Amino acid sequence: MADDNTTSVIAGPLWRNEYDSLMRLQAEIDGSLQGIYSSVHRERAGLLPGATSGSNLRGVYRSHTGASGEYRVRGCVAAATDETRGRGIALSISWRPIGSSSDNGRHWVSGMGGQLLQTQQGPRLLLLHNLVVSTASDRGPTPGFHIDKLHFDVSGDGALEITAAATDRAEPDASSPLSGTWVSSIAGDLRLQLSIDVHGDIDGNFVGRDGATGRLVGLTDNEAPTTDLPRQAVTIATAATARATSLSGWLDRERDELVLLELNSAGTSYAERWLQTRAEGLRFNRV
């Protein structure tokens, strides 16, 4: 169950980032959160639950310019270990608008890693963001991993309603090329067990470098196999012990290889916040 004090810090306020994007969260009975994100810029969303143990997250991103529509968000938060330090978080976003397939970036995803940190100005979300551009176009950005940094503070003004969008689940899609077990070719003790549904939701299990296991959640572009795209975007979030891990990138369909950027995050003091996230490129092969 969620800690009442922590829940009020996270689920009560309206959050605003440096792009004037807004985010509202609500706590669920199981300790996870649902929420919605509104933006005047094509920026990213983040969610964080109030439970003192690790939790899974789900929510929605709403954008008004640059991208139009609402976007699915899933993620995880690490367990609280020290009240003087932050809590690691990992977040996943699919850039396909809910109920629409017309957005130019609908095949892309995002992964974010960072922490919720108590500062002198109040609680703040500090996030490193990886926008995965998996397709090429004449007028769009170059395919690859595009990195940005975001912070969210509590906002005293603005209005944002939480909707129930992006919470529906579907049957598993056994034909998904992502389904199955994957092991890292760089760090052989890293292992992913993935199950994909027909909406592109990812669920499964993660084995970390220290042998710790945990549940993973995520999102993928499940249109890629039917449109013959060479890269299928994927974003995964998991949390084990005091760290949260974001893995985002793509499946190289010709090589049958996962190419991912790991953002491994833990809570720090404010003075040491520059140490919160470690990044590493990883490749995974099917077992």
KEZA-336543 format. One record per residue: residue in three letters; x, y, z of N, C-alpha, C, CB in turn. Coordinates in steps of 0.1 Angstrom, whole numbers, padded with zeros to 4 digits, always signed. Each point is the difference from the previous one (the first is absolute). Glycine has a CB too. Example, Ala and Ser with C-alpha at 12.3 -4.5 7.8 and 13.67 -1.06 7.14 Angstrom:
ALA+0132-0057+0078-0009+0012+0000+0009+0012+0000-0019-0012+0012SER+0015+0023-0019+0009+0011+0000-0008+0011+0008+0012-0006-0022
! end
This chain:
MET+0008-0012+0000-0008+0012+0000+0009+0013+0000-0018-0013+0012ALA+0012+0023-0017+0008+0013-0001+0001+0006+0014-0008+0003-0024ASP+0019+0003+0026+0003+0009+0012-0008+0013-0002+0023-0011+0004ASP-0031+0015+0006-0009+0011-0001+0007+0013-0003-0015-0011+0016ASN+0027+0013-0009+0007+0012-0002+0006+0001-0014+0005+0000+0024THR+0001-0011-0028+0006-0001-0014-0010+0002-0010+0018-0014+0008THR-0030+0007-0006-0011+0001-0010-0005+0014-0002-0007-0023+0006SER+0006+0031+0005-0004+0014-0001+0010+0008-0008-0013-0002+0022VAL+0026-0001-0020+0010+0008-0008-0001-0003-0015+0015-0001+0021ILE-0018-0011-0024+0001-0004-0015-0014+0001-0007+0019-0015+0006ALA-0029+0010+0001-0013-0001-0007-0009+0012+0002+0002-0024+0003GLY+0002+0033+0006-0008+0012+0002+0001+0011-0009+0001-0006+0023PRO+0012+0011-0026+0002+0012-0008-0001-0002-0015+0014+0008+0019LEU-0014+0004-0025+0002+0001-0015+0014+0002-0002-0023+0009-0004TRP+0030-0016-0005+0014+0001-0003+0002+0007-0013+0004-0021+0012ARG+0006+0030-0013+0003+0008-0012+0015-0001-0002-0020+0016+0004ASN+0024-0018-0017+0014+0000-0004+0004+0013-0007-0001-0025-0001GLU+0014+0026-0003+0005+0012-0005-0006+0004-0014+0021-0005+0012TYR-0028-0005-0018-0007+0003-0013-0015+0004+0003+0016-0016-0012ASP-0019+0018+0024-0014+0003+0004-0009-0012-0002+0004+0024-0005SER+0001-0036+0004-0008-0012-0001-0005-0003+0014+0013-0009-0019LEU-0026+0004+0020-0006-0003+0013-0003-0015+0001-0010+0023+0000MET+0010-0027+0013-0002-0014+0003-0008-0001+0013+0022-0007-0012ARG-0032-0002+0012-0008-0003+0012+0000-0015+0002-0014+0021-0003LEU+0016-0025+0016+0000-0014+0003-0010-0003+0011+0024+0000-0005GLN-0028-0013+0005-0009-0005+0010+0005-0013+0005-0020+0013-0010ALA+0019-0016+0023+0004-0013+0006-0011-0010-0002+0015+0012+0016GLU-0011-0024-0019-0010-0011-0001+0002-0009+0013+0001+0000-0025ILE-0011-0009+0027-0001-0008+0012+0013-0009+0001-0025+0001-0001ASP+0030-0006-0010+0011-0009+0000+0014+0007+0002-0013-0015-0014GLY+0012+0029+0016+0013+0007+0001+0005+0006-0012+0005-0014+0019SER-0011+0011-0031+0005+0006-0013-0008+0013-0002+0006-0023-0009LEU-0002+0029-0002-0007+0013-0003-0005+0000-0014+0015+0012+0015GLN-0026-0004-0018-0004+0003-0013+0000+0016-0001-0014-0021-0002GLY+0016+0026-0010+0000+0014-0001-0001+0005-0014+0013+0001+0020ILE-0012+0012-0022+0000+0006-0013+0010+0011-0001-0025-0006-0002TYR+0030+0009-0010+0010+0009-0003-0004+0009-0011+0018-0016+0008SER-0017+0029-0007-0004+0010-0010+0012+0009-0003-0024-0001+0008SER+0025+0004-0021+0012+0007-0005-0003+0010-0011+0014-0020+0007VAL-0006+0031-0007+0000+0009-0011+0012-0002-0009-0013+0017+0014HIS+0020-0028-0012+0012-0003-0007+0001-0015-0001+0012+0021+0007ARG-0006-0027-0017+0001-0015+0000+0010-0004+0010-0006-0001-0024GLU+0002+0000+0037+0009-0004+0010-0006-0012+0007+0009+0023+0003ARG-0002-0027+0007-0002-0013+0006-0008-0001+0013+0021-0006-0012ALA-0026-0006+0015-0008-0001+0012+0007-0008+0011-0020+0002-0014GLY+0016-0001+0027+0006-0008+0010-0010-0003+0011+0022+0010-0005LEU-0022-0022+0011-0009-0003+0010+0008-0006+0012-0018-0004-0016LEU+0013+0005+0028+0007-0006+0011-0010-0003+0011+0021+0013-0006PRO-0021-0025+0012-0009-0004+0010+0005+0004+0014-0008-0018-0014GLY-0001+0017+0024+0003+0005+0013+0003-0012+0009-0014+0019-0003ALA+0015-0031-0001+0003-0011+0008+0015+0000+0004-0018-0014-0011THR+0021+0009+0023+0014+0000+0005+0007-0012-0006-0006+0012+0021SER-0001-0022-0026+0006-0011-0007-0001+0003-0015-0006-0017+0018GLY+0014+0009-0026-0001+0002-0014-0014-0002-0006+0024-0008-0001SER-0027+0016-0009-0014-0001-0006+0001+0002-0015-0010+0009+0022ASN-0001-0013-0028-0002+0002-0015-0009+0011-0002+0004-0024-0004LEU-0003+0031-0008-0007+0012-0003-0007+0000-0013+0017+0012+0014ARG-0027-0005-0016-0007+0001-0012-0007+0014-0001-0004-0025-0001GLY+0004+0031-0011-0006+0013-0002-0001+0004-0014+0009+0006+0022VAL-0012+0007-0024-0003+0005-0014+0008+0013-0001-0023-0011-0001TYR+0028+0014-0011+0006+0012-0004-0009+0007-0010+0023-0009+0004ARG-0027+0022-0002-0008+0007-0010+0008+0012-0005-0021-0007+0012SER+0021+0008-0025+0008+0011-0007-0010+0008-0009+0022-0014+0001HIS-0018+0027-0003-0009+0009-0007+0007+0005-0013-0011+0006+0021THR+0024-0005-0021+0008+0005-0012+0012-0009-0002-0009+0024+0003GLY+0014-0025-0015+0011-0009-0003-0004-0014-0001+0015+0016+0012ALA-0024-0020-0003-0006-0013-0001-0014+0002+0006+0021-0014+0002SER-0031+0007-0008-0014+0002+0004-0006-0013+0005-0002+0019-0016GLY-0003-0019+0028-0007-0011+0005+0005-0004+0014-0003-0008-0023GLU-0001-0004+0028+0004-0005+0013+0009-0012-0002-0022+0009+0010TYR+0031-0011-0001+0010-0010-0002+0002-0009+0012+0012+0015-0016ARG-0009-0027+0014+0000-0010+0011+0014+0001+0008-0016-0015-0013VAL+0015+0014+0026+0011+0000+0009+0000-0012+0009+0001+0026-0001ARG+0010-0032+0003+0002-0011+0010+0013+0002+0007-0014-0016-0013GLY+0016+0011+0024+0013+0001+0007+0001-0006+0013+0002+0021-0011CYS+0009-0020+0018+0003-0006+0013+0008+0010+0009+0000-0023-0011VAL-0001+0021+0024+0007+0008+0010+0007-0010+0009-0017+0019-0002ALA+0029-0015+0006+0008-0008+0009-0005+0002+0014+0020+0002-0015ALA-0017-0011+0024-0004+0000+0014+0007+0012+0007-0004-0025+0000ALA-0002+0031+0010+0006+0010+0008+0010-0007+0010-0020+0016-0002THR+0032-0010+0002+0010-0006+0009+0006+0010+0011+0006-0015-0019ASP-0007+0028+0016+0005+0010+0009-0008+0013-0003+0023-0011+0000GLU-0029+0016+0011-0009+0011-0002+0008+0013-0003-0016-0010+0016THR+0029+0010-0015+0008+0011-0004+0004+0000-0014+0009+0001+0023ARG-0012-0012-0030+0003-0001-0014-0012-0002-0009+0022-0010+0006GLY-0021+0012-0019-0011-0002-0009-0004-0014-0002+0007+0021-0011ARG-0016-0023+0001-0004-0014-0004+0001-0001-0015-0015-0002+0019GLY+0022-0009-0023+0002-0002-0015-0013-0003-0007+0023-0007+0005ILE-0024+0012-0017-0012-0003-0008+0004-0003-0014-0014+0015+0014ALA+0006-0023-0022+0002-0003-0014-0014+0001-0006+0021-0015+0004LEU-0022+0021-0016-0012+0003-0007+0000-0004-0014-0004+0018+0016SER-0007-0022-0022-0001-0004-0014-0012+0007-0006+0011-0022+0004ILE-0009+0027-0016-0011+0007-0008+0000-0005-0014+0002+0021+0015SER-0014-0023-0020-0002-0003-0014-0006+0013-0007-0004-0025+0004TRP+0010+0029-0015-0004+0012-0007-0011-0002-0010+0023+0009+0004ARG-0030-0020-0003-0012-0002-0009-0012+0005+0007+0010-0020-0011PRO-0017+0030+0006-0011+0006+0007-0011-0011+0002+0005+0023-0010ILE-0011-0022+0022-0011-0010+0003-0012+0003-0010+0007-0001+0024GLY-0011-0009-0031-0011+0002-0009+0003+0006-0013-0014+0001+0019SER+0027+0000-0023+0004+0007-0012+0012-0007-0006-0010+0022+0007SER+0012-0022-0020+0012-0005-0006+0006+0010-0010-0009-0024+0003SER+0005+0037-0002+0005+0010-0009+0012+0007+0004-0024+0002-0007ASP+0029-0003+0019+0011+0008+0005+0013-0005-0007-0012+0004+0022ASN+0020+0005-0026+0013-0003-0007+0009-0008+0009-0002+0020-0014GLY+0001-0018+0027+0009-0007+0010-0006-0012+0006+0011+0022+0004ARG-0021-0027-0010-0008-0011+0007+0009-0013+0002-0021+0010-0010HIS+0032-0011+0003+0008-0012+0001+0011+0002+0011-0005-0006-0024TRP+0006+0017+0029+0011+0003+0010-0005-0003+0014+0009+0018-0015VAL+0001-0019+0024-0002-0001+0014+0010+0008+0008-0009-0023-0003SER+0007+0024+0016+0009+0007+0009+0003-0008+0012-0008+0022-0008GLY+0020-0021+0013+0003-0006+0013+0006+0011+0009+0004-0023-0010MET-0007+0023+0023+0005+0010+0009+0005-0007+0013-0015+0018-0010GLY+0026-0012+0015+0005-0005+0013+0004+0012+0009+0007-0021-0010GLY-0010+0020+0023+0004+0011+0009-0005-0003+0014-0001+0016-0019GLN-0003-0005+0025-0004-0001+0014-0010+0010+0004+0022-0010+0006LEU-0030+0007+0005-0007+0010+0007+0008+0004+0012-0023-0010-0007LEU+0026+0023+0008+0009+0006+0010-0007+0011+0008+0020-0007-0014GLN-0019+0007+0027-0004+0011+0008+0010+0011+0000-0014-0016+0015THR+0011+0028-0019+0009+0011+0000-0005+0011+0009+0007-0006-0024GLN+0001+0017+0025-0004+0011+0009-0013+0007-0006+0024+0003+0007GLN-0026-0004-0020-0011+0006-0007-0012-0010+0000+0015+0013-0014GLY-0013-0025+0020-0011-0010+0000+0004-0012-0009-0017+0018+0003PRO+0008-0028-0004+0003-0012-0008+0002+0004-0015-0013-0014+0016ARG+0023+0007-0022+0003+0002-0014+0003-0014-0006+0009+0023+0005LEU-0014-0024-0018+0003-0012-0008+0012+0004-0009-0024-0009+0001LEU+0035+0002-0001+0011+0002-0008+0002-0012-0010+0011+0014+0018LEU-0012-0011-0031-0001-0012-0009+0009+0003-0012-0024-0004+0007LEU+0031-0007-0011+0008+0000-0012-0009-0008-0010+0023+0001+0012HIS-0024+0005-0024-0010-0005-0010+0007-0005-0013-0017+0015+0009ASN+0013-0026-0014+0005-0006-0012-0012-0001-0010+0019-0012+0012LEU-0019+0021-0022-0010-0001-0011+0005-0009-0010-0009+0023+0004VAL+0002-0035-0007+0005-0009-0010-0007+0002-0013+0004-0017+0018VAL+0003+0023-0027-0005+0002-0014+0004-0012-0008+0001+0026+0002SER-0011-0034-0005+0003-0013-0006-0003+0000-0015-0005-0011+0021THR+0000+0022-0027-0003+0000-0014+0007+0012-0006-0022-0011+0004ALA+0024+0011-0017+0007+0010-0008-0011+0008-0008+0022-0013+0000SER-0020+0026-0001-0009+0008-0009+0008+0012-0005-0021-0008+0012ASP+0017+0014-0023+0007+0011-0006-0001+0012+0009-0005-0008-0022ARG-0006+0010+0030-0002+0012+0008+0002-0002+0015-0015+0009-0018GLY+0016-0021+0022+0001-0004+0014+0014-0001+0005-0021-0011-0003PRO+0022+0009+0016+0014-0002+0006+0006-0013-0005-0007+0013+0020THR+0021-0013-0019+0007-0011-0004-0002-0012+0009+0018+0015-0009PRO-0020-0027+0004-0002-0012+0009+0011-0001+0010-0012-0012-0018GLY+0009+0008+0030+0010-0001+0011-0006+0003+0013+0018+0006-0016PHE-0009-0004+0026-0004+0003+0014+0003+0014+0002+0005-0023+0008HIS-0016+0031-0004+0001+0014+0002-0002+0003+0015-0008+0005-0024ILE+0018+0001+0030+0001+0001+0015-0004+0014+0004+0018-0018+0001ASP-0026+0019+0010-0004+0013+0006-0001-0002+0015-0012+0007-0021LYS+0012+0004+0028-0002+0000+0014-0012+0008+0004+0025-0002+0003LEU-0033-0003+0006-0012+0006+0005-0001+0001+0015-0012-0008-0021HIS+0006+0019+0026-0004+0000+0014-0014+0005+0002+0024+0004+0006PHE-0031-0010+0004-0014+0004+0003+0000+0005+0014-0009-0017-0016ASP+0002+0029+0017-0003+0005+0014-0015+0001+0002+0021+0013-0001VAL-0025-0012+0013-0014+0002+0003-0005+0013-0005+0002-0015+0020SER-0013+0015-0027-0006+0013-0006-0012+0004+0009+0008-0006-0023GLY-0008+0020+0025-0011+0005+0008-0012+0004-0009+0017+0008+0016ASP-0016-0008-0029-0011+0004-0009-0001-0010-0011+0003+0024+0006GLY-0014-0023-0014-0002-0010-0011-0011-0010+0004+0024+0003-0008ALA-0030-0009-0002-0010-0010+0002+0002-0012-0010-0016+0018+0007LEU+0015-0029-0001+0002-0013-0008-0009-0011+0006+0024+0008-0007GLU-0032-0014-0001-0009-0011+0004+0007-0013-0003-0021+0014-0004ILE+0020-0023+0013+0005-0014-0002-0011-0008-0007+0015+0002+0020THR-0011-0008-0031-0010-0009-0007+0004-0015+0002-0004+0018-0017ALA-0005-0026+0013+0002-0015+0001+0006-0006-0012-0020-0001+0015ALA+0025+0009-0024+0006-0005-0013+0013-0007+0003-0011+0019-0012ALA+0014-0028+0004+0013-0007+0000+0001-0010+0011+0010+0019-0010THR-0021-0023+0016+0000-0010+0010-0005-0014-0004-0003+0019+0017ASP-0003-0019-0029-0006-0013-0005+0011-0010-0003-0020+0013-0009ARG+0018-0025+0012+0010-0011-0004-0006-0009-0010+0010+0001+0023ALA-0002-0008-0030-0004-0009-0011+0006-0013+0001-0002+0019-0015GLU-0002-0028+0006+0006-0014+0001+0014+0000-0005-0023-0009-0004PRO+0032+0000+0009+0014-0001-0005+0000-0003-0015+0007-0008+0023ASP+0003+0013-0029+0002-0002-0015+0012-0009-0001-0009+0023-0006ALA+0007-0036+0004+0010-0010-0001+0009+0002-0012-0015-0016+0012SER+0010+0023-0022+0007+0002-0013+0010+0012+0001-0020-0010-0012SER+0020+0017+0023+0009+0012+0000+0014-0004+0000-0017+0012+0013PRO+0025-0006-0022+0015-0003+0000+0007+0003+0012-0001+0004-0024LEU-0005+0003+0033+0007+0004+0013-0002-0011+0011-0003+0024-0006SER-0007-0032+0004-0003-0010+0010+0011-0010+0002-0024+0003-0005GLY+0026-0007+0018+0011-0010+0002+0010+0005+0010-0004-0009-0023THR+0015+0002+0024+0011+0003+0009+0012+0005-0007-0008-0018+0015TRP+0014+0029-0010+0011+0007-0006+0011+0001+0010-0015+0013-0015VAL+0028-0015+0011+0011+0001+0009+0010+0010-0006-0003-0024+0008SER+0009+0032+0001+0010+0010-0005+0012-0006-0005-0009+0016+0017SER+0014-0011-0029+0012-0005-0006+0012+0007+0006-0012-0005-0021ILE+0010+0016+0029+0011+0008+0007+0001-0004+0014-0004+0019-0016ALA-0007-0020+0023-0001-0004+0014-0009-0012+0001+0004+0024+0009GLY+0002-0036-0010-0008-0012-0002-0009-0004+0011+0019-0007-0013ASP-0018+0014+0025-0009-0003+0011-0012+0008-0001+0019-0006+0014LEU-0020+0015-0023-0013+0008-0002-0009-0008-0009+0012+0022+0003ARG-0025-0024+0001-0009-0008-0007-0014+0006+0000+0014-0021+0006LEU-0021+0021-0017-0013+0005-0001-0010-0012-0005+0009+0023-0005GLN-0020-0024+0012-0010-0009-0004-0013+0008-0004+0009-0019+0015LEU-0013+0020-0028-0009+0009-0004-0013-0007-0006+0019+0016-0005SER-0030-0010+0009-0013-0004-0005-0007+0013-0005-0002-0020+0015ILE-0003+0020-0028-0006+0011-0006-0015-0002-0003+0023+0006-0010ASP-0031+0004+0013-0014-0001-0004-0003+0007-0013-0007-0002+0024VAL-0005+0001-0029-0003+0005-0014+0000+0016+0000-0013-0021-0004HIS+0013+0027+0016+0000+0015+0001+0015+0005+0000-0022+0000+0012GLY+0031-0009-0010+0014+0004+0001+0005+0001+0014-0003+0011-0021ASP-0005-0015+0031+0004+0000+0014+0010-0012+0002-0022+0011+0008ILE+0033-0008+0000+0010-0010+0003-0001-0003+0015+0015+0008-0019ASP-0015-0021+0022+0001-0005+0014+0010-0011+0000-0024+0007+0005GLY+0030-0009+0006+0010-0011+0001+0008+0001+0012+0000-0001-0024ASN+0012-0005+0023+0010+0000+0012+0014+0004-0005-0014-0019+0011PHE+0021+0024-0001+0013+0005-0002+0010-0006+0010-0009+0022-0010VAL+0021-0026+0005+0010-0005+0009+0012+0010-0002-0007-0025-0002GLY+0011+0031+0013+0010+0010+0000+0014-0005+0002-0016+0015+0009ARG+0026-0006-0009+0014-0004+0001+0003-0007+0013+0006+0019-0015ASP-0013-0016+0025+0003-0006+0013-0009-0012+0003+0007+0023+0008GLY-0014-0027-0018-0008-0012+0001-0014+0003+0005+0020-0013+0004ALA-0023+0026+0000-0013+0004+0005-0010-0001-0011+0011+0015+0017THR-0023-0019-0014-0010-0001-0010-0012+0009+0003+0006-0024-0003GLY-0013+0028-0007-0011+0009+0002-0009+0000-0011+0013+0014+0014ARG-0025-0009-0012-0010+0001-0011+0004+0012-0009-0018-0010+0014LEU+0016+0008-0027+0002+0011-0009-0013+0003-0008+0024-0006-0003VAL-0026+0019-0001-0011+0005-0008+0005+0008-0011-0015-0001+0020GLY+0007+0003-0030+0005+0009-0011-0010+0001-0011+0023-0006+0006LEU-0018+0011-0017-0008+0003-0012+0008-0002-0013-0015+0016+0013THR+0009-0020-0023+0007-0001-0013-0009+0004-0012+0013-0019+0010ASP-0007+0021-0021-0007+0003-0012-0004-0013-0007+0013+0022-0003ASN-0026-0026+0006-0004-0013-0005-0005+0001-0015-0006-0007+0024GLU+0007+0019-0030-0002+0001-0014+0012-0003-0009-0017+0018+0006ALA+0029-0018+0000+0012-0002-0008+0000-0013-0008+0012+0014+0017PRO-0016-0025-0011+0001-0013-0007-0010+0000-0012+0007-0011+0020THR-0018+0018-0020-0010+0000-0011+0003+0011-0010-0017-0009+0016THR+0026+0018-0013+0004+0011-0010+0014-0002-0005-0016+0015+0012ASP+0022-0026-0009+0014-0004-0005+0010+0011+0003-0011-0012-0018LEU+0010+0018+0030+0010+0009+0005+0012-0008+0004-0017+0017+0007PRO+0030-0012-0010+0011-0008+0004+0003+0000+0015+0010+0006-0022ARG-0016+0004+0029+0003+0002+0015-0014+0001+0007+0022+0011-0004GLN-0023-0019+0014-0012+0000+0009+0003+0007+0013-0010-0021-0011ALA+0005+0033+0014+0003+0007+0012-0005-0007+0012+0000+0021-0013VAL+0007-0021+0024-0003-0007+0012+0005+0008+0012+0000-0022-0011THR-0008+0023+0022+0004+0007+0012-0005-0008+0012-0001+0022-0011ILE+0010-0025+0021-0003-0009+0011+0004+0008+0013+0004-0021-0015ALA-0011+0018+0025+0003+0006+0014+0000-0012+0010-0009+0023-0007THR+0018-0023+0016+0000-0009+0011+0007+0006+0012+0000-0020-0016ALA-0003+0014+0028+0006+0005+0012+0004-0012+0009-0013+0022-0001ALA+0025-0023+0006+0004-0010+0009+0008+0006+0011+0000-0017-0018THR-0002+0013+0031+0006+0006+0011-0001+0015+0000+0016-0019+0001ALA-0005+0027-0001+0000+0014+0001+0002+0007-0013+0008-0002+0023ARG-0008-0005-0034+0003+0006-0013-0012-0003-0010+0025-0003+0004ALA-0027+0012-0013-0010-0001-0011+0008+0000-0013-0019+0011+0014THR+0014-0019-0023+0007-0001-0013-0009+0002-0012+0016-0016+0011SER-0012+0026-0020-0007+0002-0012+0008-0006-0011-0011+0021+0008LEU+0005-0029-0017+0007-0006-0012-0009+0005-0012+0010-0020+0013SER-0004+0028-0022-0008+0004-0011+0009+0000-0013-0014+0014+0015GLY+0008-0018-0026+0007-0001-0013-0008-0006-0010+0021-0001+0012TRP-0016-0009-0019-0008-0007-0010+0005-0015-0002-0004+0022-0011LEU-0005-0029+0005+0004-0013-0005+0004+0001-0015-0017-0011+0016ASP+0030+0008-0018+0005-0001-0014-0006-0013-0006+0021+0014+0005ARG-0031-0012-0014-0007-0012-0004+0008-0009-0009-0021+0013+0002GLU+0030-0007-0010+0008-0008-0009+0010-0009+0008-0002+0018-0018ARG+0008-0012+0029+0010-0007+0008-0007-0008+0011+0017+0018-0005ASP-0030-0015+0008-0007-0006+0011+0008+0003+0013-0009-0018-0014GLU+0012+0031+0016+0008+0005+0011-0006+0012+0006+0021-0009-0010LEU-0022+0009+0024-0004+0012+0007+0011+0010+0002-0018-0014+0011VAL+0017+0026-0015+0010+0011+0002-0006+0010+0010+0010-0004-0024LEU-0005+0005+0036-0007+0008+0010+0010+0009+0008-0017-0019+0002LEU+0012+0030+0002+0007+0009+0009-0005-0003+0014+0004+0018-0018GLU+0005-0021+0027-0004-0002+0014+0002+0013+0008+0006-0025-0001LEU-0016+0029+0008+0001+0011+0010-0003-0006+0014-0007+0018-0017ASN+0017-0020+0024-0001-0006+0013+0001+0010+0011+0011-0021-0009SER-0022+0023+0017-0001+0012+0009-0003-0005+0014-0008+0013-0019ALA+0014-0005+0028-0002-0001+0015-0002+0013+0006+0014-0021+0000GLY-0020+0021+0012-0002+0013+0007+0013+0005+0006-0023-0007+0005THR+0025+0020-0005+0013+0006+0005-0004+0011+0009+0013-0007-0020SER-0004+0013+0027-0002+0013+0006+0000+0011-0011+0011-0008+0022TYR-0016+0020-0018-0001+0011-0010+0014+0003-0005-0020+0009+0011ALA+0030-0008-0002+0014+0003-0004+0006-0010-0010+0003+0012+0022GLU-0008-0024-0021+0006-0011-0008-0009-0004-0011+0013-0008+0019ARG-0023+0016-0023-0010-0003-0010+0006-0003-0014-0016+0014+0013TRP+0028-0009-0015+0007-0002-0013+0004-0015-0001+0008+0023+0000LEU-0009-0031+0011+0004-0014+0000-0013-0009-0002+0020+0006+0014GLN-0032+0000-0015-0012-0008+0001-0001-0011-0011-0011+0020+0010THR+0015-0017-0022-0002-0009-0012+0012-0004-0007-0022+0011-0002ARG+0024-0023+0000+0011-0006-0008-0005-0005-0013+0013-0006+0021ALA-0007+0010-0032-0005-0004-0014+0010-0010-0006-0011+0022-0003GLU+0006-0032-0004+0008-0010-0007-0007-0006-0012+0012-0005+0022GLY-0006+0004-0033-0005-0007-0011+0000-0015+0001+0007+0020-0014LEU-0018-0027+0011+0000-0014+0001-0006-0007-0012-0003+0003+0025ARG+0006-0015-0027-0006-0008-0011-0004-0013+0006+0014+0011-0018PHE-0026-0016+0013-0005-0013+0005-0003-0009-0012-0010+0012+0021ASN+0013-0025-0019-0003-0010-0010-0010-0010+0006+0023+0003-0010ARG-0031-0008+0001-0010-0010+0003+0006-0013+0005-0016+0011-0016VAL+0010-0016+0027+0005-0013+0005-0007-0011-0008+0004+0010+0023
! end
